[in-house]
Amino acid sequence: MVRIPRTVALTIISLTLILFVVGAAVSVETQNYPWLSTSPSNTGEGGSYWFYRDISRNNNVVLSNPYSIKKTSGRILYMIVGPDKPFTSDEARIIAENVRNGTITLLIADETNNTEAILRELGLNAIGPTIYNQSSKGGGWEWVVKLTCFNETVYTTKAVHVKQLRDGKVLCRYGDGSPAAVLYHVGKGTVVVIEDSSIFANFLYKGDYNLLPPTRSVALKLFSIVANQTDIVLFDSSHYTFTPETKGFYYLSGLAGQISYSLNNLAKKAEAIDKVTLLFIVLSASAPWAVIFLFPTQPPPRKKTRLETHEEWLLSVEASRIGVEVEGGGEGIDPVKVARRILKVARRG
């Protein structure tokens, strides 16, 4: 019978325990998105994850920001879908310049004021007024509007009119005949403006919303119009609101606790154990792995955050999406200020 030196056995045991102790201390930063956020990283109903996943199958798609354009080679499609936060004047200038010189093709799907700076830099009008379903009697259906693209009819939510300018080519129309998506040529570049992001959102894209038909086919056709002649797709992911959260691999600490007792006395008997038996003991000590991974034994305490801490940005996203304006004027108002006003009035009452 082959005997294993005590030092070898201790080394095996020590490395095993170190592995799980270190693993138990590992944590991962995650991002929690509000329901309304159309972020490609948001797998919730309001996100555009499923669209992002589909286009990534046959295209080189990179989550990015405007400053990455100059670092990227090849023919570029830059995509913006329902941003939660406005683009700065500097970002708008970068995008517009690269459209004019033909460096990028631009697709904007947005019903908020958050892309206004870009559109104005390109010489295109900002978004128009919200479209309502006049035949609806309430219950939220007044937001659901018919959309016809490529002889296919789907539905959008919270859509707005396109203020068509110059000789743009209409790609899609709403049920009232007004333009919903328009293709423009600006300088050497091409721009497609879709005044609605909901057709890219998971809840409509997959057809999960109140038996409405999926918008997947329309969304992918609109994408293909500008993607066919490009080498890489930069999907803007830098203008969305989220709450960071830290998650630890606490199941590893549970695993370490389960196997430590089994390994505790192994060193004392290591000299009298052959290799095959030692291996069997180590594997046996690890037998609870599957159960522990499925049913963690030592979950960390949950950090409780009061809802009030998130009220402001939730309200600001909604204010931005419905295009709140200053009474009696045409200049847009900061949605964060709107949110603060709403909170102030609500808390008084």
C-alpha positions as CSV (number, residue, x, y, z in Angstrom):
1,M,0.0,0.0,0.0
2,V,1.4,3.4,-1.0
3,R,1.5,5.9,1.8
4,I,1.3,9.7,1.4
5,P,3.6,11.9,3.4
6,R,2.0,14.1,6.0
7,T,3.2,17.3,4.3
8,V,1.5,16.3,1.0
9,A,-1.8,15.6,2.7
10,L,-1.6,18.9,4.7
11,T,-0.9,20.8,1.5
12,I,-3.9,19.3,-0.3
13,I,-6.1,20.1,2.7
14,S,-4.8,23.6,3.0
15,L,-5.2,24.4,-0.6
16,T,-8.8,23.1,-0.6
17,L,-9.8,25.2,2.4
18,I,-8.0,28.3,1.0
19,L,-9.9,27.9,-2.2
20,F,-13.3,28.1,-0.5
21,V,-12.4,30.7,2.1
22,V,-11.2,33.0,-0.7
23,G,-14.2,32.2,-2.8
24,A,-16.5,33.0,0.0
25,A,-15.1,36.5,0.2
26,V,-15.6,37.2,-3.5
27,S,-18.4,39.7,-4.4
28,V,-19.9,40.8,-7.7
29,E,-21.2,44.3,-8.5
30,T,-24.6,44.1,-10.2
31,Q,-27.0,46.7,-11.6
32,N,-30.7,46.9,-10.9
33,Y,-32.7,48.8,-13.5
34,P,-36.1,50.5,-13.1
35,W,-38.9,48.9,-15.0
36,L,-39.0,51.9,-17.5
37,S,-35.3,51.6,-18.4
38,T,-34.8,50.4,-22.0
39,S,-31.2,49.5,-21.3
40,P,-29.8,46.5,-23.3
41,S,-28.5,45.2,-20.0
42,N,-32.0,45.2,-18.4
43,T,-33.6,41.8,-18.6
44,G,-36.8,43.1,-17.1
45,E,-40.0,43.7,-19.1
46,G,-39.0,47.3,-19.9
47,G,-35.4,46.6,-21.0
48,S,-34.2,45.9,-24.5
49,Y,-32.1,42.8,-23.6
50,W,-33.9,40.4,-25.9
51,F,-33.4,42.7,-28.9
52,Y,-29.8,43.2,-27.9
53,R,-29.4,39.4,-27.6
54,D,-30.9,38.8,-31.0
55,I,-28.8,41.3,-33.0
56,S,-25.7,40.0,-31.2
57,R,-26.0,36.6,-32.8
58,N,-25.1,37.8,-36.3
59,N,-23.5,41.2,-35.6
60,N,-20.5,42.5,-33.7
61,V,-22.4,44.4,-31.0
62,V,-20.5,46.4,-28.3
63,L,-22.1,48.2,-25.4
64,S,-20.5,51.6,-25.5
65,N,-20.7,55.4,-25.3
66,P,-20.1,58.3,-27.7
67,Y,-16.4,58.7,-26.7
68,S,-15.7,55.1,-28.0
69,I,-16.5,56.2,-31.6
70,K,-13.0,57.6,-32.3
71,K,-11.5,54.5,-30.8
72,T,-13.4,52.2,-33.1
73,S,-12.4,51.3,-36.7
74,G,-14.5,50.1,-39.6
75,R,-18.1,51.1,-40.6
76,I,-20.0,51.8,-37.4
77,L,-23.7,51.8,-36.5
78,Y,-24.4,53.8,-33.4
79,M,-27.6,52.9,-31.6
80,I,-29.6,54.8,-29.0
81,V,-32.7,53.2,-27.6
82,G,-34.9,55.1,-25.0
83,P,-32.1,56.7,-22.9
84,D,-33.0,57.6,-19.3
85,K,-30.5,60.4,-19.1
86,P,-29.9,63.3,-21.6
87,F,-26.8,63.5,-23.8
88,T,-24.5,66.3,-23.1
89,S,-23.7,69.0,-25.6
90,D,-20.2,67.5,-26.0
91,E,-21.6,64.0,-26.7
92,A,-24.1,65.4,-29.1
93,R,-21.4,67.3,-31.0
94,I,-19.2,64.1,-31.3
95,I,-22.1,62.0,-32.6
96,A,-23.3,64.7,-35.1
97,E,-19.7,65.3,-36.5
98,N,-19.2,61.6,-37.0
99,V,-22.6,61.3,-38.8
100,R,-21.7,64.2,-41.2
101,N,-18.3,62.9,-42.1
102,G,-19.7,59.4,-42.7
103,T,-17.9,57.7,-39.9
104,I,-21.1,56.4,-38.3
105,T,-24.7,55.6,-39.3
106,L,-27.1,56.6,-36.5
107,L,-30.3,54.9,-35.2
108,I,-32.3,56.8,-32.6
109,A,-35.4,55.1,-31.1
110,D,-36.6,57.6,-28.5
111,E,-39.8,59.3,-27.3
112,T,-38.1,61.4,-24.6
113,N,-36.3,64.7,-24.7
114,N,-33.0,63.0,-23.9
115,T,-31.8,62.9,-27.5
116,E,-32.9,66.5,-28.3
117,A,-29.3,67.8,-28.2
118,I,-28.2,65.3,-30.9
119,L,-31.2,66.0,-33.2
120,R,-30.6,69.7,-33.0
121,E,-26.9,69.3,-33.8
122,L,-27.9,67.3,-36.9
123,G,-30.4,70.0,-37.9
124,L,-33.4,67.8,-37.3
125,N,-36.4,68.8,-35.2
126,A,-36.8,67.5,-31.7
127,I,-39.6,65.1,-30.8
128,G,-43.2,66.1,-31.4
129,P,-46.3,65.8,-29.1
130,T,-47.4,62.6,-27.6
131,I,-49.9,60.5,-29.6
132,Y,-53.0,59.1,-27.8
133,N,-55.4,56.4,-28.8
134,Q,-58.5,58.5,-29.2
135,S,-60.7,55.4,-29.3
136,S,-59.7,54.2,-25.9
137,K,-61.8,54.8,-22.8
138,G,-59.0,54.6,-20.4
139,G,-57.4,51.8,-18.4
140,G,-54.0,52.6,-19.8
141,W,-55.1,51.7,-23.4
142,E,-55.0,55.4,-24.4
143,W,-51.2,54.9,-24.6
144,V,-51.4,52.0,-27.0
145,V,-51.1,53.2,-30.6
146,K,-51.2,51.3,-33.8
147,L,-47.9,51.3,-35.9
148,T,-47.5,50.0,-39.5
149,C,-44.1,49.2,-40.8
150,F,-43.3,47.1,-44.0
151,N,-46.9,46.1,-44.4
152,E,-46.9,44.7,-40.8
153,T,-49.1,46.2,-38.0
154,V,-48.0,46.2,-34.4
155,Y,-48.6,48.5,-31.4
156,T,-46.5,50.9,-29.4
157,T,-46.9,52.6,-26.1
158,K,-46.2,56.3,-25.2
159,A,-45.4,57.1,-28.8
160,V,-44.7,60.6,-30.1
161,H,-45.0,62.3,-33.5
162,V,-41.9,62.8,-35.7
163,K,-41.5,66.4,-36.8
164,Q,-40.5,65.4,-40.3
165,L,-38.0,67.8,-41.9
166,R,-36.6,68.2,-45.4
167,D,-36.7,65.2,-47.6
168,G,-36.7,62.4,-45.1
169,K,-38.1,59.0,-46.2
170,V,-41.0,57.7,-44.1
171,L,-40.4,54.1,-43.0
172,C,-43.3,53.6,-40.6
173,R,-46.6,55.3,-39.8
174,Y,-49.0,55.5,-36.9
175,G,-52.6,54.5,-37.2
176,D,-53.5,58.2,-37.9
177,G,-51.2,58.2,-40.9
178,S,-48.5,60.5,-39.3
179,P,-44.8,59.4,-39.6
180,A,-43.4,57.3,-36.9
181,A,-39.9,56.4,-38.3
182,V,-38.0,58.5,-40.8
183,L,-34.7,58.0,-42.6
184,Y,-32.6,61.1,-43.3
185,H,-29.3,61.7,-45.1
186,V,-27.1,64.2,-43.2
187,G,-23.9,65.0,-44.8
188,K,-22.2,61.7,-45.8
189,G,-24.1,59.8,-43.1
190,T,-27.5,58.2,-42.6
191,V,-29.8,58.7,-39.7
192,V,-33.0,56.8,-38.8
193,V,-35.2,58.4,-36.2
194,I,-37.9,56.3,-34.6
195,E,-40.1,58.3,-32.2
196,D,-40.7,55.3,-29.9
197,S,-38.5,52.9,-28.0
198,S,-41.1,50.5,-26.8
199,I,-41.0,48.3,-29.9
200,F,-37.5,47.3,-28.8
201,A,-38.6,46.7,-25.1
202,N,-38.9,43.2,-23.9
203,F,-42.6,43.3,-23.0
204,L,-43.6,44.2,-26.6
205,Y,-40.7,42.7,-28.5
206,K,-41.6,39.2,-27.2
207,G,-45.3,39.7,-27.4
208,D,-45.9,39.3,-23.7
209,Y,-48.2,42.4,-23.2
210,N,-52.0,41.8,-23.2
211,L,-52.0,39.5,-26.2
212,L,-50.6,42.3,-28.5
213,P,-48.5,40.9,-31.4
214,P,-44.7,40.8,-30.9
215,T,-42.8,43.7,-32.4
216,R,-39.7,41.6,-32.9
217,S,-40.0,41.4,-36.7
218,V,-40.5,45.2,-37.1
219,A,-37.7,46.1,-34.7
220,L,-35.2,43.8,-36.5
221,K,-36.2,45.1,-40.0
222,L,-35.7,48.7,-38.9
223,F,-32.3,47.6,-37.5
224,S,-31.3,45.8,-40.7
225,I,-31.9,48.9,-42.8
226,V,-28.9,50.6,-41.2
227,A,-26.9,47.6,-40.1
228,N,-26.4,45.8,-43.3
229,Q,-23.6,48.1,-44.5
230,T,-21.7,48.3,-41.2
231,D,-18.9,46.2,-39.5
232,I,-19.7,46.9,-35.9
233,V,-22.6,48.1,-33.8
234,L,-22.0,50.4,-30.9
235,F,-25.1,50.1,-28.6
236,D,-25.1,53.1,-26.3
237,S,-25.4,51.8,-22.7
238,S,-24.1,54.9,-20.8
239,H,-27.4,56.9,-20.5
240,Y,-29.5,54.6,-18.3
241,T,-30.4,54.8,-14.7
242,F,-29.7,52.0,-12.3
243,T,-29.0,51.2,-8.7
244,P,-25.7,49.4,-8.0
245,E,-25.8,46.3,-5.7
246,T,-23.1,44.1,-4.3
247,K,-23.7,40.3,-4.2
248,G,-21.4,37.9,-2.5
249,F,-20.8,34.2,-3.3
250,Y,-22.2,33.3,0.1
251,Y,-22.9,29.7,-1.0
252,L,-19.1,29.2,-1.0
253,S,-18.9,30.0,2.6
254,G,-21.7,27.5,3.2
255,L,-19.8,25.0,1.3
256,A,-16.6,25.6,3.2
257,G,-18.5,25.1,6.5
258,Q,-19.9,21.9,5.3
259,I,-16.7,20.3,4.2
260,S,-14.3,21.7,6.9
261,Y,-15.5,19.2,9.5
262,S,-14.9,16.3,7.2
263,L,-11.4,17.5,6.5
264,N,-10.5,18.4,10.0
265,N,-9.3,15.1,11.1
266,L,-7.9,13.9,7.8
267,A,-4.4,15.1,8.3
268,K,-4.0,12.8,11.4
269,K,-4.7,9.7,9.4
270,A,-3.1,10.8,6.1
271,E,0.0,8.7,6.6
272,A,-2.0,5.5,6.7
273,I,-4.2,6.2,3.7
274,D,-3.5,5.2,0.1
275,K,-4.0,7.7,-2.8
276,V,-7.2,6.2,-4.0
277,T,-8.8,6.2,-0.5
278,L,-7.6,9.8,0.1
279,L,-9.1,10.9,-3.2
280,F,-12.4,9.2,-2.3
281,I,-12.5,10.9,1.1
282,V,-11.9,14.4,-0.4
283,L,-14.7,13.8,-3.0
284,S,-17.0,12.5,-0.3
285,A,-16.4,15.6,1.8
286,S,-17.5,17.6,-1.2
287,A,-20.7,15.6,-1.8
288,P,-23.0,18.3,-0.4
289,W,-21.8,20.7,-3.2
290,A,-24.9,20.4,-5.4
291,V,-27.3,20.8,-2.4
292,I,-25.4,23.8,-1.1
293,F,-25.3,25.6,-4.5
294,L,-29.0,25.1,-4.8
295,F,-29.9,25.9,-1.2
296,P,-27.3,28.3,0.3
297,T,-26.9,27.8,4.0
298,Q,-25.5,31.1,5.1
299,P,-27.2,33.9,3.1
300,P,-25.8,37.4,3.9
301,P,-28.1,39.9,5.6
302,R,-30.1,41.9,3.1
303,K,-29.4,45.6,3.1
304,K,-32.7,47.4,3.4
305,T,-33.1,50.6,1.4
306,R,-36.2,52.8,1.9
307,L,-38.2,53.4,-1.2
308,E,-38.0,57.2,-0.7
309,T,-34.3,57.1,-1.7
310,H,-35.3,56.0,-5.2
311,E,-38.4,58.1,-5.7
312,E,-36.7,61.0,-7.2
313,W,-35.0,59.2,-10.1
314,L,-38.0,57.0,-10.8
315,L,-40.2,60.1,-11.1
316,S,-37.5,61.9,-13.2
317,V,-37.4,59.1,-15.7
318,E,-41.1,59.2,-16.1
319,A,-41.2,63.0,-16.4
320,S,-38.5,62.8,-19.1
321,R,-40.4,60.1,-21.0
322,I,-43.7,62.0,-21.2
323,G,-41.9,65.2,-22.3
324,V,-42.9,67.6,-19.5
325,E,-42.7,71.2,-20.5
326,V,-42.8,74.6,-18.8
327,E,-46.3,75.9,-18.7
328,G,-46.8,78.6,-21.4
329,G,-43.4,78.0,-23.0
330,G,-41.6,75.6,-25.3
331,E,-38.4,75.1,-23.4
332,G,-38.0,71.7,-21.8
333,I,-37.8,71.6,-18.0
334,D,-35.3,69.4,-16.1
335,P,-37.2,66.2,-15.2
336,V,-35.3,66.0,-11.9
337,K,-36.8,69.3,-10.9
338,V,-40.2,68.0,-11.8
339,A,-39.6,65.0,-9.7
340,R,-38.6,67.1,-6.7
341,R,-41.7,69.2,-7.1
342,I,-44.0,66.2,-7.1
343,L,-42.3,64.7,-4.0
344,K,-42.5,68.0,-2.2
345,V,-46.3,68.3,-2.8
346,A,-46.9,64.7,-2.1
347,R,-45.1,64.8,1.3
348,R,-47.0,67.9,2.3
349,G,-50.2,66.0,2.0
